Amino acid sequence: MASVISTLRKALQQLERERARIDRQIGAIRSVLDQSGTARPRAARAKPNRSEPKRRPMSAAARRAVGQRMKAYWEKRKAAAAKGKA
């Protein structure tokens, strides 16, 4: 048990050193961006509102046809599954 705890402590120390190194790199990149004036606040980086392509409405007859096709599809699948189990 002591060796497991020792291993975990070493792993934790290594990860903390790596996190500190990454934090330094992030800070350096941010400072370069701040100096160049290209850094933008998070809200400014959000994607602009783009209108999504509009979908054409489906007629009642088309919905009925799709429903009938799906019922036939599922009946066929259930029959195949029942046949496979038997």
Biopython code that builds the backbone (N, CA, C, O; Angstrom):
import numpy as np
from Bio.PDB.StructureBuilder import StructureBuilder

atoms = [
    (1, "MET", "N", (0.827, -1.195, 0.000)),
    (1, "MET", "CA", (0.000, 0.000, 0.000)),
    (1, "MET", "C", (0.872, 1.259, 0.000)),
    (1, "MET", "O", (0.536, 2.256, -0.639)),
    (2, "ALA", "N", (1.979, 1.204, 0.712)),
    (2, "ALA", "CA", (2.866, 2.362, 0.795)),
    (2, "ALA", "C", (3.490, 2.663, -0.563)),
    (2, "ALA", "O", (3.693, 3.827, -0.910)),
    (3, "SER", "N", (3.794, 1.620, -1.333)),
    (3, "SER", "CA", (4.399, 1.858, -2.643)),
    (3, "SER", "C", (3.401, 2.492, -3.598)),
    (3, "SER", "O", (3.777, 3.295, -4.452)),
    (4, "VAL", "N", (2.124, 2.132, -3.455)),
    (4, "VAL", "CA", (1.093, 2.725, -4.305)),
    (4, "VAL", "C", (0.962, 4.205, -4.000)),
    (4, "VAL", "O", (0.862, 5.030, -4.908)),
    (5, "ILE", "N", (0.963, 4.533, -2.720)),
    (5, "ILE", "CA", (0.840, 5.937, -2.314)),
    (5, "ILE", "C", (2.065, 6.719, -2.777)),
    (5, "ILE", "O", (1.941, 7.853, -3.241)),
    (6, "SER", "N", (3.227, 6.127, -2.653)),
    (6, "SER", "CA", (4.453, 6.793, -3.106)),
    (6, "SER", "C", (4.406, 7.041, -4.612)),
    (6, "SER", "O", (4.787, 8.113, -5.081)),
    (7, "THR", "N", (3.942, 6.057, -5.360)),
    (7, "THR", "CA", (3.830, 6.202, -6.810)),
    (7, "THR", "C", (2.839, 7.294, -7.168)),
    (7, "THR", "O", (3.082, 8.087, -8.078)),
    (8, "LEU", "N", (1.722, 7.334, -6.454)),
    (8, "LEU", "CA", (0.710, 8.361, -6.716)),
    (8, "LEU", "C", (1.250, 9.754, -6.399)),
    (8, "LEU", "O", (0.978, 10.705, -7.131)),
    (9, "ARG", "N", (2.005, 9.878, -5.321)),
    (9, "ARG", "CA", (2.595, 11.184, -4.978)),
    (9, "ARG", "C", (3.567, 11.647, -6.055)),
    (9, "ARG", "O", (3.576, 12.820, -6.429)),
    (10, "LYS", "N", (4.382, 10.725, -6.550)),
    (10, "LYS", "CA", (5.329, 11.083, -7.608)),
    (10, "LYS", "C", (4.588, 11.506, -8.868)),
    (10, "LYS", "O", (4.960, 12.480, -9.523)),
    (11, "ALA", "N", (3.547, 10.770, -9.198)),
    (11, "ALA", "CA", (2.760, 11.110, -10.382)),
    (11, "ALA", "C", (2.116, 12.482, -10.218)),
    (11, "ALA", "O", (2.096, 13.278, -11.156)),
    (12, "LEU", "N", (1.594, 12.754, -9.038)),
    (12, "LEU", "CA", (0.974, 14.051, -8.764)),
    (12, "LEU", "C", (1.982, 15.186, -8.886)),
    (12, "LEU", "O", (1.675, 16.228, -9.464)),
    (13, "GLN", "N", (3.174, 14.995, -8.350)),
    (13, "GLN", "CA", (4.215, 16.019, -8.451)),
    (13, "GLN", "C", (4.584, 16.271, -9.913)),
    (13, "GLN", "O", (4.765, 17.418, -10.322)),
    (14, "GLN", "N", (4.692, 15.217, -10.682)),
    (14, "GLN", "CA", (5.043, 15.361, -12.096)),
    (14, "GLN", "C", (3.945, 16.119, -12.839)),
    (14, "GLN", "O", (4.231, 16.999, -13.651)),
    (15, "LEU", "N", (2.694, 15.773, -12.560)),
    (15, "LEU", "CA", (1.585, 16.456, -13.224)),
    (15, "LEU", "C", (1.512, 17.929, -12.827)),
    (15, "LEU", "O", (1.200, 18.782, -13.658)),
    (16, "GLU", "N", (1.797, 18.229, -11.561)),
    (16, "GLU", "CA", (1.786, 19.627, -11.120)),
    (16, "GLU", "C", (2.903, 20.419, -11.799)),
    (16, "GLU", "O", (2.708, 21.582, -12.150)),
    (17, "ARG", "N", (4.076, 19.799, -11.988)),
    (17, "ARG", "CA", (5.155, 20.482, -12.705)),
    (17, "ARG", "C", (4.752, 20.733, -14.156)),
    (17, "ARG", "O", (5.012, 21.800, -14.713)),
    (18, "GLU", "N", (4.121, 19.740, -14.747)),
    (18, "GLU", "CA", (3.690, 19.889, -16.140)),
    (18, "GLU", "C", (2.629, 20.975, -16.257)),
    (18, "GLU", "O", (2.645, 21.760, -17.205)),
    (19, "ARG", "N", (1.704, 21.024, -15.294)),
    (19, "ARG", "CA", (0.674, 22.071, -15.314)),
    (19, "ARG", "C", (1.304, 23.451, -15.186)),
    (19, "ARG", "O", (0.884, 24.387, -15.866)),
    (20, "ALA", "N", (2.305, 23.586, -14.323)),
    (20, "ALA", "CA", (2.985, 24.872, -14.167)),
    (20, "ALA", "C", (3.663, 25.284, -15.467)),
    (20, "ALA", "O", (3.624, 26.453, -15.851)),
    (21, "ARG", "N", (4.292, 24.310, -16.150)),
    (21, "ARG", "CA", (4.943, 24.598, -17.428)),
    (21, "ARG", "C", (3.911, 25.049, -18.465)),
    (21, "ARG", "O", (4.142, 26.009, -19.201)),
    (22, "ILE", "N", (2.790, 24.362, -18.517)),
    (22, "ILE", "CA", (1.738, 24.726, -19.474)),
    (22, "ILE", "C", (1.172, 26.102, -19.149)),
    (22, "ILE", "O", (0.916, 26.898, -20.053)),
    (23, "ASP", "N", (0.974, 26.386, -17.861)),
    (23, "ASP", "CA", (0.470, 27.707, -17.463)),
    (23, "ASP", "C", (1.432, 28.809, -17.891)),
    (23, "ASP", "O", (0.998, 29.878, -18.321)),
    (24, "ARG", "N", (2.749, 28.555, -17.773)),
    (24, "ARG", "CA", (3.724, 29.549, -18.219)),
    (24, "ARG", "C", (3.616, 29.769, -19.723)),
    (24, "ARG", "O", (3.673, 30.905, -20.193)),
    (25, "GLN", "N", (3.461, 28.695, -20.471)),
    (25, "GLN", "CA", (3.335, 28.817, -21.921)),
    (25, "GLN", "C", (2.068, 29.568, -22.307)),
    (25, "GLN", "O", (2.087, 30.394, -23.220)),
    (26, "ILE", "N", (0.981, 29.288, -21.624)),
    (26, "ILE", "CA", (-0.273, 29.999, -21.893)),
    (26, "ILE", "C", (-0.105, 31.483, -21.598)),
    (26, "ILE", "O", (-0.562, 32.329, -22.367)),
    (27, "GLY", "N", (0.547, 31.799, -20.492)),
    (27, "GLY", "CA", (0.790, 33.196, -20.149)),
    (27, "GLY", "C", (1.627, 33.903, -21.196)),
    (27, "GLY", "O", (1.360, 35.055, -21.539)),
    (28, "ALA", "N", (2.641, 33.214, -21.706)),
    (28, "ALA", "CA", (3.497, 33.824, -22.727)),
    (28, "ALA", "C", (2.706, 34.087, -24.007)),
    (28, "ALA", "O", (2.858, 35.140, -24.626)),
    (29, "ILE", "N", (1.878, 33.149, -24.395)),
    (29, "ILE", "CA", (1.071, 33.340, -25.604)),
    (29, "ILE", "C", (0.081, 34.475, -25.410)),
    (29, "ILE", "O", (-0.121, 35.287, -26.312)),
    (30, "ARG", "N", (-0.543, 34.534, -24.230)),
    (30, "ARG", "CA", (-1.500, 35.619, -23.968)),
    (30, "ARG", "C", (-0.822, 36.976, -23.995)),
    (30, "ARG", "O", (-1.385, 37.946, -24.502)),
    (31, "SER", "N", (0.383, 37.047, -23.454)),
    (31, "SER", "CA", (1.067, 38.342, -23.447)),
    (31, "SER", "C", (1.404, 38.781, -24.870)),
    (31, "SER", "O", (1.309, 39.966, -25.189)),
    (32, "VAL", "N", (1.796, 37.839, -25.725)),
    (32, "VAL", "CA", (2.081, 38.185, -27.120)),
    (32, "VAL", "C", (0.803, 38.670, -27.798)),
    (32, "VAL", "O", (0.819, 39.662, -28.526)),
    (33, "LEU", "N", (-0.293, 37.974, -27.558)),
    (33, "LEU", "CA", (-1.566, 38.378, -28.164)),
    (33, "LEU", "C", (-2.018, 39.737, -27.647)),
    (33, "LEU", "O", (-2.529, 40.554, -28.413)),
    (34, "ASP", "N", (-1.834, 39.982, -26.363)),
    (34, "ASP", "CA", (-2.228, 41.278, -25.799)),
    (34, "ASP", "C", (-1.399, 42.410, -26.408)),
    (34, "ASP", "O", (-1.923, 43.496, -26.655)),
    (35, "GLN", "N", (-0.132, 42.167, -26.646)),
    (35, "GLN", "CA", (0.735, 43.188, -27.217)),
    (35, "GLN", "C", (0.391, 43.465, -28.675)),
    (35, "GLN", "O", (0.523, 44.595, -29.147)),
    (36, "SER", "N", (-0.050, 42.432, -29.386)),
    (36, "SER", "CA", (-0.360, 42.627, -30.797)),
    (36, "SER", "C", (-1.764, 43.194, -30.994)),
    (36, "SER", "O", (-2.117, 43.625, -32.092)),
    (37, "GLY", "N", (-2.546, 43.192, -29.948)),
    (37, "GLY", "CA", (-3.893, 43.756, -30.039)),
    (37, "GLY", "C", (-4.904, 42.838, -30.694)),
    (37, "GLY", "O", (-6.008, 43.270, -31.025)),
    (38, "THR", "N", (-4.545, 41.582, -30.887)),
    (38, "THR", "CA", (-5.475, 40.664, -31.527)),
    (38, "THR", "C", (-6.256, 39.829, -30.530)),
    (38, "THR", "O", (-7.177, 39.105, -30.910)),
    (39, "ALA", "N", (-5.900, 39.922, -29.269)),
    (39, "ALA", "CA", (-6.644, 39.150, -28.272)),
    (39, "ALA", "C", (-8.018, 39.779, -28.105)),
    (39, "ALA", "O", (-8.145, 40.998, -27.983)),
    (40, "ARG", "N", (-9.028, 38.948, -28.100)),
    (40, "ARG", "CA", (-10.394, 39.442, -27.957)),
    (40, "ARG", "C", (-11.045, 38.776, -26.761)),
    (40, "ARG", "O", (-10.718, 37.637, -26.427)),
    (41, "PRO", "N", (-11.957, 39.471, -26.118)),
    (41, "PRO", "CA", (-12.664, 38.835, -25.012)),
    (41, "PRO", "C", (-13.468, 37.645, -25.514)),
    (41, "PRO", "O", (-13.759, 37.541, -26.706)),
    (42, "ARG", "N", (-13.819, 36.768, -24.620)),
    (42, "ARG", "CA", (-14.517, 35.543, -24.977)),
    (42, "ARG", "C", (-15.823, 35.834, -25.707)),
    (42, "ARG", "O", (-16.152, 35.130, -26.662)),
    (43, "ALA", "N", (-16.561, 36.826, -25.298)),
    (43, "ALA", "CA", (-17.839, 37.136, -25.938)),
    (43, "ALA", "C", (-17.636, 37.546, -27.398)),
    (43, "ALA", "O", (-18.478, 37.251, -28.246)),
    (44, "ALA", "N", (-16.540, 38.214, -27.689)),
    (44, "ALA", "CA", (-16.290, 38.664, -29.054)),
    (44, "ALA", "C", (-15.899, 37.500, -29.969)),
    (44, "ALA", "O", (-16.039, 37.594, -31.188)),
    (45, "ARG", "N", (-15.409, 36.405, -29.380)),
    (45, "ARG", "CA", (-15.000, 35.256, -30.171)),
    (45, "ARG", "C", (-16.165, 34.350, -30.533)),
    (45, "ARG", "O", (-16.012, 33.436, -31.343)),
    (46, "ALA", "N", (-17.325, 34.594, -29.941)),
    (46, "ALA", "CA", (-18.474, 33.726, -30.208)),
    (46, "ALA", "C", (-18.839, 33.791, -31.679)),
    (46, "ALA", "O", (-18.640, 34.810, -32.339)),
    (47, "LYS", "N", (-19.370, 32.699, -32.178)),
    (47, "LYS", "CA", (-19.750, 32.650, -33.585)),
    (47, "LYS", "C", (-20.910, 33.603, -33.832)),
    (47, "LYS", "O", (-21.811, 33.721, -33.001)),
    (48, "PRO", "N", (-20.890, 34.269, -34.950)),
    (48, "PRO", "CA", (-22.006, 35.157, -35.258)),
    (48, "PRO", "C", (-23.260, 34.340, -35.528)),
    (48, "PRO", "O", (-23.193, 33.178, -35.929)),
    (49, "ASN", "N", (-24.399, 34.971, -35.299)),
    (49, "ASN", "CA", (-25.657, 34.285, -35.547)),
    (49, "ASN", "C", (-25.843, 34.105, -37.041)),
    (49, "ASN", "O", (-25.979, 35.075, -37.786)),
    (50, "ARG", "N", (-25.847, 32.880, -37.458)),
    (50, "ARG", "CA", (-26.069, 32.572, -38.860)),
    (50, "ARG", "C", (-27.435, 31.925, -38.961)),
    (50, "ARG", "O", (-27.789, 31.048, -38.174)),
    (51, "SER", "N", (-28.178, 32.366, -39.924)),
    (51, "SER", "CA", (-29.487, 31.754, -40.074)),
    (51, "SER", "C", (-29.295, 30.369, -40.667)),
    (51, "SER", "O", (-28.568, 30.191, -41.644)),
    (52, "GLU", "N", (-29.949, 29.406, -40.071)),
    (52, "GLU", "CA", (-29.862, 28.043, -40.568)),
    (52, "GLU", "C", (-30.738, 27.914, -41.797)),
    (52, "GLU", "O", (-31.731, 28.629, -41.935)),
    (53, "PRO", "N", (-30.380, 27.019, -42.677)),
    (53, "PRO", "CA", (-31.230, 26.845, -43.849)),
    (53, "PRO", "C", (-32.622, 26.399, -43.413)),
    (53, "PRO", "O", (-32.772, 25.542, -42.543)),
    (54, "LYS", "N", (-33.612, 26.986, -44.021)),
    (54, "LYS", "CA", (-34.982, 26.678, -43.621)),
    (54, "LYS", "C", (-35.408, 25.361, -44.228)),
    (54, "LYS", "O", (-35.093, 25.060, -45.380)),
    (55, "ARG", "N", (-36.123, 24.584, -43.446)),
    (55, "ARG", "CA", (-36.610, 23.299, -43.915)),
    (55, "ARG", "C", (-38.013, 23.473, -44.459)),
    (55, "ARG", "O", (-38.832, 24.208, -43.909)),
    (56, "ARG", "N", (-38.263, 22.789, -45.534)),
    (56, "ARG", "CA", (-39.605, 22.859, -46.095)),
    (56, "ARG", "C", (-40.535, 22.016, -45.241)),
    (56, "ARG", "O", (-40.168, 20.921, -44.814)),
    (57, "PRO", "N", (-41.717, 22.512, -44.994)),
    (57, "PRO", "CA", (-42.645, 21.724, -44.182)),
    (57, "PRO", "C", (-43.094, 20.479, -44.940)),
    (57, "PRO", "O", (-43.168, 20.471, -46.168)),
    (58, "MET", "N", (-43.391, 19.435, -44.181)),
    (58, "MET", "CA", (-43.834, 18.184, -44.781)),
    (58, "MET", "C", (-45.355, 18.153, -44.764)),
    (58, "MET", "O", (-45.981, 18.467, -43.752)),
    (59, "SER", "N", (-45.921, 17.784, -45.852)),
    (59, "SER", "CA", (-47.381, 17.731, -45.933)),
    (59, "SER", "C", (-47.889, 16.540, -45.126)),
    (59, "SER", "O", (-47.129, 15.634, -44.783)),
    (60, "ALA", "N", (-49.178, 16.559, -44.832)),
    (60, "ALA", "CA", (-49.784, 15.469, -44.079)),
    (60, "ALA", "C", (-49.664, 14.156, -44.850)),
    (60, "ALA", "O", (-49.417, 13.108, -44.254)),
    (61, "ALA", "N", (-49.834, 14.209, -46.152)),
    (61, "ALA", "CA", (-49.730, 12.999, -46.960)),
    (61, "ALA", "C", (-48.303, 12.444, -46.923)),
    (61, "ALA", "O", (-48.108, 11.231, -46.846)),
    (62, "ALA", "N", (-47.329, 13.318, -46.978)),
    (62, "ALA", "CA", (-45.938, 12.878, -46.921)),
    (62, "ALA", "C", (-45.631, 12.258, -45.564)),
    (62, "ALA", "O", (-44.935, 11.246, -45.489)),
    (63, "ARG", "N", (-46.146, 12.856, -44.490)),
    (63, "ARG", "CA", (-45.942, 12.296, -43.150)),
    (63, "ARG", "C", (-46.571, 10.918, -43.047)),
    (63, "ARG", "O", (-45.978, 10.000, -42.479)),
    (64, "ARG", "N", (-47.773, 10.771, -43.597)),
    (64, "ARG", "CA", (-48.461, 9.478, -43.587)),
    (64, "ARG", "C", (-47.640, 8.433, -44.345)),
    (64, "ARG", "O", (-47.502, 7.299, -43.887)),
    (65, "ALA", "N", (-47.101, 8.812, -45.496)),
    (65, "ALA", "CA", (-46.308, 7.887, -46.301)),
    (65, "ALA", "C", (-45.051, 7.455, -45.548)),
    (65, "ALA", "O", (-44.689, 6.278, -45.559)),
    (66, "VAL", "N", (-44.391, 8.404, -44.900)),
    (66, "VAL", "CA", (-43.193, 8.076, -44.125)),
    (66, "VAL", "C", (-43.565, 7.139, -42.982)),
    (66, "VAL", "O", (-42.858, 6.167, -42.716)),
    (67, "GLY", "N", (-44.666, 7.430, -42.313)),
    (67, "GLY", "CA", (-45.113, 6.588, -41.211)),
    (67, "GLY", "C", (-45.386, 5.166, -41.661)),
    (67, "GLY", "O", (-45.011, 4.215, -40.976)),
    (68, "GLN", "N", (-46.030, 5.011, -42.795)),
    (68, "GLN", "CA", (-46.316, 3.669, -43.313)),
    (68, "GLN", "C", (-45.027, 2.933, -43.661)),
    (68, "GLN", "O", (-44.898, 1.741, -43.380)),
    (69, "ARG", "N", (-44.073, 3.637, -44.271)),
    (69, "ARG", "CA", (-42.794, 3.002, -44.590)),
    (69, "ARG", "C", (-42.061, 2.561, -43.330)),
    (69, "ARG", "O", (-41.471, 1.482, -43.292)),
    (70, "MET", "N", (-42.103, 3.400, -42.304)),
    (70, "MET", "CA", (-41.409, 3.051, -41.061)),
    (70, "MET", "C", (-42.088, 1.877, -40.365)),
    (70, "MET", "O", (-41.407, 1.020, -39.803)),
    (71, "LYS", "N", (-43.420, 1.822, -40.392)),
    (71, "LYS", "CA", (-44.122, 0.683, -39.796)),
    (71, "LYS", "C", (-43.729, -0.607, -40.495)),
    (71, "LYS", "O", (-43.474, -1.618, -39.841)),
    (72, "ALA", "N", (-43.679, -0.579, -41.827)),
    (72, "ALA", "CA", (-43.283, -1.767, -42.580)),
    (72, "ALA", "C", (-41.831, -2.141, -42.255)),
    (72, "ALA", "O", (-41.506, -3.320, -42.117)),
    (73, "TYR", "N", (-40.978, -1.147, -42.137)),
    (73, "TYR", "CA", (-39.574, -1.381, -41.824)),
    (73, "TYR", "C", (-39.440, -2.087, -40.478)),
    (73, "TYR", "O", (-38.729, -3.085, -40.362)),
    (74, "TRP", "N", (-40.128, -1.562, -39.458)),
    (74, "TRP", "CA", (-40.007, -2.145, -38.128)),
    (74, "TRP", "C", (-40.668, -3.514, -38.039)),
    (74, "TRP", "O", (-40.184, -4.382, -37.312)),
    (75, "GLU", "N", (-41.753, -3.723, -38.755)),
    (75, "GLU", "CA", (-42.367, -5.046, -38.768)),
    (75, "GLU", "C", (-41.398, -6.066, -39.360)),
    (75, "GLU", "O", (-41.273, -7.182, -38.855)),
    (76, "LYS", "N", (-40.724, -5.678, -40.423)),
    (76, "LYS", "CA", (-39.761, -6.558, -41.063)),
    (76, "LYS", "C", (-38.601, -6.866, -40.117)),
    (76, "LYS", "O", (-38.149, -8.009, -40.038)),
    (77, "ARG", "N", (-38.125, -5.864, -39.409)),
    (77, "ARG", "CA", (-37.025, -6.070, -38.458)),
    (77, "ARG", "C", (-37.432, -6.973, -37.315)),
    (77, "ARG", "O", (-36.673, -7.854, -36.913)),
    (78, "LYS", "N", (-38.642, -6.756, -36.783)),
    (78, "LYS", "CA", (-39.111, -7.600, -35.682)),
    (78, "LYS", "C", (-39.276, -9.034, -36.153)),
    (78, "LYS", "O", (-38.935, -9.962, -35.419)),
    (79, "ALA", "N", (-39.785, -9.235, -37.342)),
    (79, "ALA", "CA", (-39.950, -10.581, -37.871)),
    (79, "ALA", "C", (-38.594, -11.265, -38.040)),
    (79, "ALA", "O", (-38.446, -12.446, -37.725)),
    (80, "ALA", "N", (-37.615, -10.527, -38.534)),
    (80, "ALA", "CA", (-36.288, -11.089, -38.730)),
    (80, "ALA", "C", (-35.660, -11.440, -37.366)),
    (80, "ALA", "O", (-34.985, -12.461, -37.234)),
    (81, "ALA", "N", (-35.884, -10.599, -36.374)),
    (81, "ALA", "CA", (-35.330, -10.854, -35.047)),
    (81, "ALA", "C", (-35.991, -12.077, -34.419)),
    (81, "ALA", "O", (-35.326, -12.900, -33.791)),
    (82, "ALA", "N", (-37.314, -12.187, -34.594)),
    (82, "ALA", "CA", (-38.028, -13.332, -34.038)),
    (82, "ALA", "C", (-37.585, -14.615, -34.748)),
    (82, "ALA", "O", (-37.482, -15.666, -34.115)),
    (83, "LYS", "N", (-37.328, -14.538, -36.031)),
    (83, "LYS", "CA", (-36.899, -15.694, -36.802)),
    (83, "LYS", "C", (-35.502, -16.119, -36.356)),
    (83, "LYS", "O", (-35.195, -17.309, -36.288)),
    (84, "GLY", "N", (-34.665, -15.132, -36.055)),
    (84, "GLY", "CA", (-33.297, -15.425, -35.617)),
    (84, "GLY", "C", (-33.262, -16.076, -34.254)),
    (84, "GLY", "O", (-32.383, -16.898, -33.994)),
    (85, "LYS", "N", (-34.184, -15.739, -33.377)),
    (85, "LYS", "CA", (-34.217, -16.317, -32.031)),
    (85, "LYS", "C", (-34.799, -17.729, -32.040)),
    (85, "LYS", "O", (-34.448, -18.557, -31.199)),
    (86, "ALA", "N", (-35.678, -17.994, -32.985)),
    (86, "ALA", "CA", (-36.358, -19.311, -33.015)),
    (86, "ALA", "C", (-35.492, -20.399, -33.585)),
    (86, "ALA", "O", (-35.923, -21.549, -33.673)),
]
sb = StructureBuilder()
sb.init_structure("model")
sb.init_model(0)
sb.init_chain("A")
sb.init_seg("    ")
for serial, (resi, resn, name, xyz) in enumerate(atoms, 1):
    if name == "N":
        sb.init_residue(resn, " ", resi, " ")
    sb.init_atom(name, np.array(xyz, "f"), 0.0, 1.0, " ", f" {name:<3s}", serial, name[0])
structure = sb.get_structure()
